[in-house]
Amino acid sequence: MKLNYYQLISLAGLLHDVGKIKQRAELPIKNEFNWTYCPEDEHHKSKYVHAAHTADFLDWFIDRFKIETDEQENNLVNIAAYHHKRGDGGALEEIIKKADRLSSGFERESSDKSGKYKEDRLESIFSQVWLNKKPKTHYYPIKELSFDITPEEKPSSDNKKEYKRLYENFKNDLQKIKKDQQFDVFWDAVEHLYEKYTWAIPSSSFYSYPRISLFDHSKTTAAIAQALYGFHKSGNTLSAEKVRDVKENEFLLIQGDFSGIQNFIFSRMGESNKFAAKILRARSFFVSLATDLVAYEICRRLGLTKAAIIMNAGGKFTLLLPNTPESIETIYAIEKETNEWFEDITFGETRMVIAFVEASDKDFQSGAFSKKMEELVSKLEINKLQPKPTKIVFDDYLKNISANGVCKVCGKHPAREEGSTPICELCNKFKQWGEKLVSSDFFSIQGKKDGFLKWFDVSFKKDNNALLIFDLKNNDEFKGFAKTRISGYVPRVTKEDDDFGKYKDFEEYSGVGSIKTFAMIAEDAKTPNQKGEFVGEGFLGILKADIDNLGRIFIEGFKDNISISKIVSLSRMMDLFFTGWLQNIIKNEFKSVYTVFSGGDDLFLIGPFNQIVELARRINKHLKDYTKNDDIHISCGIYFAKDKIPVYQMAEESEFMLEKAKGKGKDRIGVFGRVVKWDEFEEMMSDEKIEYYLSEISNSFRYSLYQYVNSIERLNDKSKTARDLMWKPLFLYQVYRNVDKDLRADFIESFIEYFEKYGGDFYIPLSYYIYKNRRK
């Protein structure tokens, strides 16, 4: 594999500290020459021994992948391993040194203790942020990145075996990567494995707190190094002295945002709900894909590697580029080209908004970096408010719809295909994508051929000549390619469903293994009772949720200790909650729940109403376990609907409930038209006595309980009536008529307590029980 200098400097930045894993595993150095990469103290004893271990690993790595460079001195080992000692490689070695200092020197917080680098555990990134109350410090276990991540308050200190296991597994997985393929495919695979095996390894604890992972430090080092190389190459200042001494703004910090995501995903103009699930799935995929590809095209056009992409989640990306005229021209050009493309496919409904700021060495220091991020976010928000459409009127629109009319699915584009449901080219493409996303193991990005993407084509197969290849399977097995965190799971008919005969009367039912329609998912809300009868309402539950105050947490949460590595780490770990743990639990425990989108800091789910309510409880509970931080919480809105309701209406109603929850103070859930705090919701929904008492009374008496809830709700209103004031004696009268005498006293005591404690909010558990147990 022949590397150019951008590729070489990116790999050297990513792998410059890889020897720390091997050193902490106490494995021997095989090549004695590699000790020369370590500086010596006054007693001629080697310091920074991990540099020798890095060289040892890279000897193997270069041999395994047949890596070559144009100059013998500028090889991967020298550039990466000489980051603590001056070698003979000149500017490139100096760039890695400077990138390492910028990344580590400004991110590490000094401690008066030397630390025990083989024993210390990484502090949770969520232990380092707060708005109101500083959380207790928790630590991550030394293990591979997995779906189940919970920090510990008191970590164990026996890590040697874990480091050895991680190092050996890392090398074994690396050997699954093919030697001869596009560099960007190779980079993605290596970066994916490096994250998997080093996400919980402290980058340093030597007279500093172990607060940054080896992966996040390495990722930002690679980005900084590449930007430095591009800046000095462009300015003809590529010498060790110039790299050390330059005081200019060497960097551009760029942020891009896919604006109009919800309008795009939940198009409301079409008459037909046909293919809704497939097209929803594909539109959500397109948002993520388009964001990825805009960031990728910026890198490609500048000749950079994907090391420049330091964050990418939830329809937003952040890049670190060299501050050159070419970079600025490219940013403007791609923003313009993207939005011309978006106008053609969404008629201005969506935009890619891009903003950038210049940055210098000093801006990577903690105090300055928060101001730089604020400046960038402010510019992005201003740009969102200043759209620059190139088309106001689409002159040929009426001419194009004259033949087959308007697409019945999106209600916007000219229909291209006749049939029972006239559909446009775009919706037909999304329909095909929606089918392939759940039946394919891989997808590839290729150079432009004949597809509708601006610069690339998508193929749902493993094309070894592709520019990018991703594994779609949401599991732990590594097959040689980076995994995408796009949700590929959809509810399918199981043998148990088929045995029950749940869908036998459904016209669209096609047997075991077929993808469930919204009608089937709604049917799954019905559950068998003790008599084997299916009871409950066939309602969909639509859940919309997002993390509260996340923008403030990013900007203010680190106080004076903010750094680029911490921002990258917080973004990555927050996204992992939605794309990792949540998708895994849906696949294994909430199998009838459909993910419309999930990533960044928000999510939209559709499923059987009872599964959605239970899943909401699990999400809230696990977020608390995942972060161990009272300042990080989620707001949620749930709407119940029949499967025939248009998807845009489902989205609007669930968004309304989410906004209602946020309007009441956040950290709340809105459901059945009510908004309550999560603790109160959990208390009501987990009280088994409520369900027991309701199961022991008649259906008519259950419904009559609503009038007492409503009366209590009106007691503080001017609208209250004399009957409302008499709610308690009326309630007692009904109890004596409807409740068995052996249960009566406990029933009265409990329900008066419920009514007085929860008031109108008791509507929630009452309605949930009735919906869950209603018979035909």
C-alpha positions in Angstrom: 0.0 0.0 0.0 1.7 3.2 -1.2 0.8 6.2 1.0 0.9 9.9 0.1 1.9 12.3 2.8 -1.6 13.2 3.9 -2.3 9.5 4.4 1.0 9.0 6.1 0.6 11.9 8.5 -2.9 10.8 9.4 -2.0 7.2 10.2 1.1 8.4 12.2 -1.2 10.7 14.2 -3.8 8.0 14.9 -1.2 5.4 15.9 1.5 7.4 17.6 0.5 6.2 21.0 -0.6 2.7 20.1 2.4 1.3 22.1 0.7 2.3 25.4 -1.6 -0.8 25.1 1.4 -3.1 24.6 3.5 -1.4 27.3 0.7 -1.7 29.9 0.2 -5.4 28.9 3.9 -5.8 29.9 4.8 -7.4 26.6 8.4 -7.5 25.4 10.0 -5.3 22.8 11.0 -7.6 19.9 13.3 -5.2 18.0 16.1 -3.8 20.2 16.7 -0.9 17.8 13.3 0.5 18.8 14.6 1.6 22.1 16.3 4.4 20.2 12.9 6.1 19.9 12.9 6.7 23.6 14.7 9.8 25.2 16.9 9.1 28.2 17.1 10.8 31.6 20.2 12.0 33.3 20.9 8.4 34.5 20.7 7.1 30.8 17.5 5.3 31.6 14.9 5.3 28.9 11.8 7.5 29.3 8.5 7.4 27.4 9.0 3.7 26.8 5.6 3.5 25.0 7.4 5.1 22.0 9.5 1.9 21.6 6.4 -0.2 21.9 4.7 2.0 19.2 7.7 1.3 16.9 7.4 -2.4 17.7 3.8 -2.5 16.7 4.3 -0.4 13.6 7.0 -2.8 12.4 4.4 -5.5 12.4 1.7 -3.1 10.9 3.9 -2.0 8.0 4.9 -5.6 7.2 1.3 -6.8 7.4 -0.1 -4.1 5.0 3.0 -3.6 2.9 3.1 0.1 3.6 5.5 2.1 1.4 6.5 5.8 1.2 8.5 7.9 -1.2 11.4 8.6 1.2 13.0 6.1 3.5 13.5 8.6 6.4 9.8 9.7 6.2 8.5 6.3 7.1 5.5 5.6 9.3 7.6 4.3 12.3 9.9 7.3 12.4 7.1 9.9 12.1 4.9 8.3 14.7 7.5 7.0 17.2 9.8 10.0 17.4 7.1 12.2 19.0 9.1 12.4 22.3 12.6 12.6 20.7 14.1 14.4 17.7 14.9 12.1 14.9 16.0 12.7 11.3 12.6 13.1 9.6 12.4 16.9 9.8 9.0 18.6 9.4 6.8 15.5 9.4 8.1 14.3 12.8 7.8 17.8 14.1 4.2 18.0 13.0 3.3 14.8 15.0 5.1 16.3 18.0 3.2 19.5 17.8 -0.1 17.8 17.2 0.5 15.6 20.2 1.3 18.6 22.3 -1.7 20.6 21.1 -4.0 17.6 21.7 -2.5 16.4 25.0 -0.9 19.5 26.5 -4.2 21.5 26.5 -6.5 18.6 27.3 -4.8 17.1 30.3 -5.5 18.5 33.7 -2.5 18.6 36.1 -2.5 16.4 39.2 0.0 16.4 42.1 0.2 12.6 41.8 2.3 10.7 39.3 -0.5 8.2 38.7 -0.2 4.5 38.0 -0.5 4.2 34.3 -1.0 0.4 34.3 -3.7 0.6 37.0 -5.6 3.8 36.5 -9.0 3.7 34.9 -10.5 6.3 32.5 -12.9 8.7 34.1 -16.4 8.8 32.5 -16.8 11.8 30.2 -20.1 12.4 31.9 -18.4 12.8 35.3 -16.6 15.8 33.9 -19.6 17.9 32.8 -22.3 19.6 34.9 -24.5 22.7 34.9 -25.9 22.7 38.4 -24.3 20.0 40.5 -20.9 18.3 40.0 -21.5 14.5 39.8 -19.5 11.8 41.6 -16.5 10.5 39.6 -17.1 7.2 37.8 -14.8 5.1 35.8 -15.0 2.9 32.7 -13.9 -0.8 32.8 -10.9 -1.7 30.6 -12.8 -3.6 27.8 -13.9 -3.5 24.2 -16.5 -1.0 23.2 -19.9 -2.7 23.5 -23.6 -2.0 23.7 -23.5 -2.4 27.5 -21.4 0.4 29.0 -22.0 1.4 32.6 -19.3 3.3 34.5 -18.2 2.1 37.9 -17.7 4.2 41.1 -14.9 2.0 42.5 -12.9 0.4 39.7 -10.6 -2.6 40.2 -6.9 -2.1 39.5 -5.9 -5.5 38.0 -5.6 -4.4 34.3 -2.6 -6.3 33.0 -4.6 -9.3 31.6 -7.2 -6.9 30.1 -4.5 -4.9 28.3 -2.9 -8.1 26.9 -6.3 -9.4 25.7 -7.2 -6.1 24.1 -3.8 -5.8 22.3 -4.0 -9.4 21.0 -7.6 -9.1 19.8 -6.8 -5.7 18.2 -4.0 -7.3 16.1 -6.2 -10.3 15.3 -9.0 -8.1 14.0 -6.6 -6.0 12.0 -5.6 -9.1 10.1 -9.1 -9.3 8.8 -8.6 -6.0 6.8 -7.7 -6.6 3.2 -4.3 -5.2 2.1 -5.1 -3.9 -1.3 -8.1 -1.5 -1.2 -8.9 2.2 -1.3 -7.1 4.0 1.5 -10.4 5.5 2.9 -11.9 2.0 3.3 -8.7 1.0 5.1 -8.7 4.1 7.3 -12.4 3.6 8.3 -11.6 0.0 9.3 -8.5 0.8 11.3 -10.2 3.8 13.0 -13.2 1.6 13.8 -11.0 -1.1 15.5 -8.9 1.6 17.3 -12.1 3.0 18.8 -13.3 -0.5 19.7 -10.2 -1.4 21.6 -8.9 2.0 23.0 -12.1 3.9 23.9 -11.7 3.1 27.6 -7.9 3.3 27.9 -6.6 6.5 29.5 -4.3 8.4 27.2 -2.3 9.5 30.3 -2.3 9.6 34.1 1.2 10.8 34.6 0.8 13.8 36.8 -2.6 14.3 35.2 -6.1 13.1 35.7 -7.0 10.1 33.4 -9.9 12.0 31.7 -9.2 11.5 28.0 -9.3 8.1 26.2 -6.4 7.0 24.0 -8.8 6.9 21.1 -10.1 10.5 21.5 -6.6 11.8 22.0 -5.3 9.9 19.0 -8.2 11.0 16.8 -7.7 14.6 17.5 -3.9 14.3 17.1 -4.5 12.9 13.6 -6.8 15.7 12.7 -4.5 18.4 14.0 -1.4 16.8 12.3 -3.1 16.6 8.9 -4.3 20.2 9.2 -0.8 21.4 10.1 0.7 19.5 7.2 -1.8 21.0 4.8 -1.2 24.5 6.1 2.6 24.4 5.8 2.5 22.6 2.5 0.3 25.3 1.1 2.5 28.1 2.4 5.8 26.5 1.4 6.8 26.5 5.1 7.3 22.8 5.5 10.4 22.7 7.7 10.9 21.7 11.3 11.7 25.2 12.4 8.7 26.8 10.7 6.4 24.1 12.2 7.7 24.8 15.7 7.6 28.6 15.4 4.6 29.6 13.4 2.1 31.8 15.3 -0.6 32.2 12.7 -4.2 30.8 12.5 -3.2 27.5 11.0 -6.6 25.9 11.4 -10.2 26.1 10.2 -12.9 24.7 12.4 -15.9 23.9 10.3 -19.5 22.8 11.2 -22.1 21.6 8.9 -25.8 21.0 9.7 -28.5 19.2 7.6 -31.3 21.8 8.1 -34.9 20.7 7.7 -34.5 17.1 8.7 -38.0 16.6 10.1 -39.7 18.4 7.1 -37.8 16.1 4.8 -38.4 12.8 6.6 -42.1 13.5 7.4 -43.3 14.8 4.1 -47.1 15.6 4.6 -48.4 16.4 1.1 -48.9 12.9 -0.3 -52.3 11.2 -0.4 -51.0 7.6 0.1 -49.4 6.0 3.2 -48.2 3.2 0.9 -44.6 2.2 1.3 -44.5 4.5 4.4 -42.1 2.3 6.5 -39.7 1.7 3.6 -39.5 5.3 2.6 -39.2 6.5 6.2 -36.3 4.2 6.7 -34.6 5.4 3.5 -35.2 9.1 4.1 -33.6 8.7 7.6 -30.7 6.9 6.0 -30.4 9.6 3.4 -30.0 12.3 6.1 -27.1 10.5 7.7 -25.6 9.5 4.3 -25.9 13.0 2.8 -24.2 14.5 5.9 -21.4 12.0 5.7 -20.9 12.5 2.0 -20.8 16.3 2.2 -18.0 16.1 4.9 -16.3 13.4 2.8 -16.4 15.4 -0.4 -14.8 18.4 1.3 -11.9 16.1 2.4 -11.7 14.4 -1.0 -11.6 17.7 -2.9 -8.8 19.0 -0.7 -6.8 15.7 -1.0 -7.3 15.1 2.8 -8.1 11.9 4.6 -11.1 11.3 6.7 -9.0 12.1 9.8 -10.3 15.7 9.2 -13.8 14.5 10.3 -13.7 14.8 14.1 -17.4 14.6 14.8 -20.4 13.3 12.7 -23.7 12.5 14.3 -27.4 13.4 14.2 -27.2 15.3 10.8 -24.3 17.5 11.9 -20.5 17.2 11.2 -17.4 19.0 12.5 -14.2 19.2 10.5 -10.6 20.4 11.2 -9.0 21.7 8.0 -5.8 23.6 7.1 -6.5 27.3 7.0 -5.7 27.9 3.3 -7.5 29.8 0.5 -8.2 26.5 -1.2 -10.0 25.2 1.9 -12.2 28.3 2.1 -13.0 28.2 -1.6 -13.9 24.5 -1.3 -16.2 25.0 1.6 -18.2 27.7 -0.2 -18.3 25.7 -3.4 -19.6 22.5 -1.8 -22.2 24.4 0.3 -23.5 26.0 -3.0 -23.4 22.7 -4.9 -25.1 20.8 -2.1 -27.9 23.3 -1.8 -28.5 23.4 -5.6 -28.8 19.6 -5.4 -31.1 19.8 -2.4 -33.3 22.3 -4.2 -33.8 19.8 -7.0 -34.8 16.9 -4.7 -36.6 18.8 -1.9 -37.6 22.1 -3.6 -35.7 24.1 -0.9 -37.3 22.1 2.0 -33.8 21.2 3.2 -30.4 22.9 3.3 -26.9 22.1 4.2 -25.7 25.0 6.4 -22.0 25.4 6.8 -20.0 27.8 9.0 -16.3 28.1 9.9 -13.9 30.0 12.1 -10.1 30.4 12.1 -8.2 29.0 15.0 -4.6 29.1 16.2 -2.5 27.0 18.7 -3.8 29.1 21.6 -7.4 28.5 20.7 -7.0 24.8 21.6 -6.4 25.8 25.2 -9.3 25.1 27.6 -10.5 28.6 28.3 -10.2 29.8 24.6 -11.7 26.7 23.1 -15.1 27.1 24.6 -15.2 30.7 23.2 -14.1 29.4 19.8 -16.9 26.7 19.8 -19.5 29.4 20.9 -18.3 31.6 18.0 -18.7 28.6 15.6 -22.2 27.7 16.8 -23.3 31.3 16.7 -22.1 31.6 13.1 -23.9 28.4 12.2 -27.2 29.7 13.7 -26.9 33.0 11.9 -26.3 31.2 8.6 -29.4 29.1 9.2 -31.5 32.3 9.4 -30.0 33.6 6.1 -31.0 31.1 3.3 -29.7 31.8 -0.1 -31.9 30.0 -2.6 -30.8 29.9 -6.2 -34.3 29.0 -7.5 -37.5 30.8 -6.5 -39.7 29.4 -9.2 -39.3 25.9 -10.8 -40.2 26.8 -14.4 -40.6 23.3 -15.8 -42.6 22.0 -12.8 -46.1 22.1 -14.4 -44.8 20.7 -17.7 -43.2 17.7 -15.9 -46.4 16.7 -14.0 -48.6 16.9 -17.0 -48.0 13.3 -18.1 -48.6 11.2 -14.9 -49.5 13.8 -12.3 -48.0 14.3 -8.9 -46.4 11.5 -6.9 -49.0 10.1 -4.5 -46.4 9.4 -1.8 -44.5 12.7 -1.4 -47.1 14.9 -3.2 -44.3 17.0 -4.7 -42.4 15.4 -7.6 -43.8 14.4 -11.0 -44.9 10.7 -11.0 -42.7 8.6 -13.2 -44.4 5.2 -13.0 -48.0 4.3 -13.7 -49.7 1.8 -11.4 -52.0 1.6 -8.5 -49.8 4.2 -6.7 -48.2 6.7 -9.1 -44.7 7.3 -7.6 -41.9 9.7 -8.5 -38.3 8.7 -9.2 -37.1 9.9 -5.8 -39.7 8.0 -3.8 -39.1 4.9 -5.9 -35.4 5.2 -5.2 -36.2 5.5 -1.5 -38.5 2.6 -1.7 -35.7 0.4 -3.2 -33.3 1.7 -0.6 -35.7 0.9 2.2 -36.0 -2.7 1.0 -32.2 -3.1 0.6 -31.3 -1.6 3.9 -32.9 -4.5 5.8 -31.8 -7.3 3.4 -28.1 -6.3 2.8 -25.0 -6.9 4.9 -23.0 -4.1 3.4 -23.3 -0.8 1.5 -20.6 0.8 -0.7 -20.0 4.4 -1.9 -18.7 4.6 -5.4 -17.7 7.4 -7.7 -20.4 9.1 -9.7 -22.0 6.9 -12.4 -25.7 7.4 -12.9 -27.4 7.7 -9.5 -29.2 10.7 -8.1 -26.6 11.5 -5.4 -24.6 14.6 -6.1 -21.0 13.2 -6.3 -21.4 9.5 -5.4 -23.5 6.4 -6.0 -24.7 3.9 -3.4 -24.5 0.2 -3.9 -25.9 -2.3 -1.3 -23.2 -4.8 -1.7 -19.5 -5.2 -0.8 -17.7 -3.7 -3.8 -14.0 -4.1 -3.3 -13.3 -1.2 -5.7 -15.6 1.2 -3.9 -14.4 4.5 -2.3 -16.1 3.5 1.0 -17.5 0.2 2.3 -19.6 -0.2 5.5 -20.9 -3.2 7.4 -24.6 -2.8 8.1 -25.0 -5.5 10.7 -25.5 -4.2 14.3 -23.4 -6.8 16.1 -19.9 -7.3 17.6 -18.4 -9.4 14.8 -15.8 -7.6 12.7 -15.7 -8.6 9.0 -12.9 -6.4 7.7 -14.9 -3.2 7.3 -16.0 -0.4 9.5 -19.5 -0.7 10.9 -22.1 2.0 10.3 -24.3 3.0 13.3 -27.3 3.4 11.0 -30.1 1.2 12.4 -30.7 -1.8 10.1 -33.2 -3.6 12.3 -36.8 -3.8 11.4 -39.6 -5.8 13.0 -40.2 -9.1 11.2 -42.9 -11.8 11.6 -41.7 -14.6 13.9 -42.7 -18.2 14.0 -44.5 -17.5 17.3 -46.5 -14.7 15.6 -47.4 -17.2 12.8 -48.4 -19.9 15.3 -50.7 -17.5 17.1 -52.3 -16.6 13.8 -52.1 -12.9 14.7 -52.0 -11.6 11.1 -54.0 -14.3 9.3 -56.7 -11.8 8.3 -54.2 -9.2 7.1 -54.2 -8.8 3.3 -50.5 -7.9 3.2 -49.4 -10.8 5.3 -46.7 -12.9 3.6 -45.4 -15.4 6.2 -42.6 -15.8 8.6 -39.7 -13.5 8.1 -41.6 -10.8 6.3 -41.3 -7.2 7.5 -44.2 -6.1 9.6 -46.4 -3.3 8.4 -47.6 -0.6 10.7 -50.9 -2.4 10.9 -49.1 -5.6 12.2 -47.1 -3.5 14.6 -50.3 -2.0 16.0 -51.7 -5.5 16.3 -48.7 -6.5 18.5 -50.1 -4.2 21.2 -52.6 -6.9 21.8 -51.4 -9.6 24.3 -52.9 -12.9 25.4 -54.6 -13.1 28.7 -54.9 -16.1 31.0 -57.7 -17.5 28.7 -55.5 -17.2 25.6 -57.6 -14.3 24.3 -55.8 -11.3 22.7 -56.8 -8.2 24.6 -55.8 -4.6 24.3 -56.2 -1.7 21.8 -54.4 -2.1 18.5 -52.7 1.3 18.8 -49.3 2.5 17.6 -47.2 4.4 20.1 -45.1 7.2 18.5 -42.2 8.3 20.7 -40.2 11.5 20.1 -37.4 12.4 22.5 -34.2 14.3 22.9 -31.5 15.2 25.5 -32.3 18.4 27.4 -29.8 21.3 27.3 -27.2 19.5 25.3 -26.0 22.6 23.6 -25.4 24.2 27.0 -23.7 21.1 28.3 -21.2 21.1 25.4 -20.4 24.8 25.8 -20.7 25.3 29.5 -20.5 21.9 31.1 -16.7 21.5 31.2 -16.3 24.9 32.9 -12.7 26.0 32.3 -11.5 22.5 31.4 -13.0 22.2 27.9 -10.9 20.8 25.1 -11.4 19.5 21.6 -10.8 15.9 22.7 -13.5 16.2 25.4 -16.0 17.7 22.9 -15.3 14.8 20.5 -15.6 12.2 23.4 -18.9 13.7 24.7 -20.4 13.7 21.2 -19.3 10.2 20.5 -20.5 8.7 23.8 -23.8 10.5 23.5 -24.4 9.2 20.0 -23.4 5.7 21.1 -26.3 5.7 23.6 -28.8 6.0 20.8 -27.0 4.1 18.0 -25.5 1.4 20.2 -27.4 0.5 23.4 -30.8 1.6 22.3 -30.7 -0.2 18.9 -29.4 -3.4 20.6 -32.2 -3.4 23.2 -34.8 -2.8 20.5 -33.4 -5.7 18.4 -33.4 -8.1 21.4 -36.2 -7.1 23.7 -38.6 -4.7 21.9 -38.7 -6.5 18.7 -41.8 -4.8 17.3 -40.4 -1.3 17.6 -39.4 0.5 14.4 -36.7 3.1 14.4 -37.4 6.1 12.2 -34.2 7.9 13.3 -31.9 7.5 16.3 -28.6 9.3 16.7 -26.8 12.5 17.9 -29.1 13.4 20.8 -32.6 12.5 19.7 -34.8 9.8 18.4 -38.1 8.9 16.8 -39.6 5.5 17.3 -42.9 3.8 16.3 -44.1 0.6 17.9 -47.0 -1.1 19.8 -48.2 1.5 22.3 -47.5 -0.7 25.3 -43.9 -1.6 24.1 -43.3 2.1 23.5 -44.3 3.1 27.0 -42.1 0.4 28.5 -39.2 1.3 26.3 -39.5 4.9 27.3 -39.1 3.8 30.9 -36.0 1.8 30.0 -34.5 4.6 28.0 -34.8 7.1 30.9 -33.5 4.5 33.5 -30.5 3.5 31.4 -29.6 7.1 30.5 -29.2 7.7 34.3 -27.0 4.5 34.6 -25.1 5.4 31.5 -24.2 8.9 32.6 -24.5 8.8 36.4 -25.1 12.6 36.1 -28.3 14.4 37.3 -27.8 17.2 34.8 -28.1 14.9 31.8 -31.7 13.9 31.3 -34.2 13.4 28.5 -37.6 14.8 27.6 -40.1 12.6 25.8 -43.4 12.9 24.0 -45.7 9.9 23.2 -48.7 9.9 21.0 -51.1 7.0 20.4 -52.5 6.5 16.9 -54.2 4.0 14.6 -52.0 2.7 11.8 -53.9 4.5 9.1 -53.0 8.0 10.5 -50.5 9.7 8.1 -47.0 9.6 9.3 -46.6 13.4 9.2 -49.5 13.7 11.7 -47.9 11.1 14.0 -44.7 13.2 13.9 -46.6 16.5 14.5 -48.5 15.1 17.5 -45.6 13.4 19.1 -43.5 16.6 18.6 -46.4 18.5 20.2 -46.2 16.3 23.3 -42.4 16.6 23.4 -42.6 20.4 23.3 -45.3 20.3 26.0 -43.0 18.2 28.2 -40.1 20.6 27.6 -42.4 23.5 28.3 -43.2 22.2 31.8 -39.5 22.2 32.8 -37.8 19.4 30.9 -36.8 16.0 32.3 -40.4 15.0 31.8 -42.6 12.7 29.7 -45.7 13.7 27.9 -48.3 10.9 27.4 -52.1 10.7 27.3 -52.1 14.4 27.1 -50.5 14.8 30.5 -46.9 15.8 31.4 -45.2 14.4 34.5 -41.7 14.1 35.9 -40.0 10.9 35.1 -39.8 9.9 38.8 -43.5 10.3 39.1 -44.2 8.4 35.9 -42.0 5.5 37.0 -43.7 5.4 40.4 -47.1 5.2 38.9 -46.2 2.7 36.2 -44.3 0.4 38.5 -47.0 0.3 41.2 -48.3 -3.3 40.9 -51.2 -2.5 43.3 -52.8 -0.2 40.8 -53.0 -2.9 38.1 -54.2 -5.4 40.7 -57.0 -3.2 42.0 -58.1 -2.2 38.5 -58.2 -5.9 37.5 -60.6 -6.7 40.4 -63.3 -4.2 39.4 -65.8 -4.1 36.5 -65.0 -2.3 33.2 -67.8 0.2 33.8 -66.4 1.1 37.2 -62.9 1.6 35.8 -64.4 4.1 33.3 -66.3 5.9 36.1 -62.9 6.6 37.9 -62.2 9.2 35.2 -64.9 11.4 36.6 -63.2 11.5 40.0 -59.8 12.3 38.4 -61.5 15.1 36.4 -63.2 16.4 39.5 -59.9 16.6 41.5 -58.3 18.3 38.5 -61.0 21.0 38.5 -60.9 21.7 42.3 -58.5 24.6 41.8 -60.3 26.0 38.8 -63.1 28.5 38.5 -64.9 25.8 36.5 -65.4 23.5 39.5 -69.0 22.4 40.3 -70.7 21.3 43.5 -70.4 17.7 42.2 -66.6 18.1 42.0 -66.5 19.2 45.6 -68.4 16.0 46.6 -66.0 13.7 44.7 -65.0 11.7 47.8 -68.5 10.7 49.1 -69.5 9.9 45.6 -66.4 7.8 45.1 -67.1 5.9 48.4 -70.7 5.3 47.4 -69.5 3.7 44.1 -66.8 1.6 45.9 -69.4 0.1 48.2 -71.6 -0.8 45.2 -68.8 -2.2 43.0 -65.9 -3.6 45.1 -65.9 -6.8 47.0 -66.1 -6.2 50.8 -62.8 -8.1 51.5 -60.9 -5.7 49.2 -63.0 -2.6 50.0 -61.0 -1.0 52.8 -57.6 -1.3 51.1 -59.1 -0.1 47.8 -60.5 3.0 49.4 -57.3 3.8 51.2 -55.1 3.3 48.2 -57.2 5.1 45.6 -57.9 8.2 47.8 -54.1 8.3 48.3 -53.6 8.0 44.5 -56.1 10.7 43.7 -54.8 13.2 46.3 -51.2 12.5 45.4 -51.4 12.4 41.6 -54.5 14.4 40.9 -55.3 14.6 37.2 -52.1 12.8 36.4 -53.6 9.5 37.6 -55.2 9.6 34.1 -51.9 8.0 32.9 -51.9 4.6 34.7 -55.7 4.4 34.5 -55.7 4.9 30.7 -52.7 2.7 30.2 -54.4 -0.2 32.0 -57.7 0.3 30.1 -55.9 0.5 26.7 -53.8 -2.6 27.5 -56.8 -4.8 28.7 -59.7 -3.6 26.5 -61.5 -6.4 24.8 -63.1 -6.2 21.4 
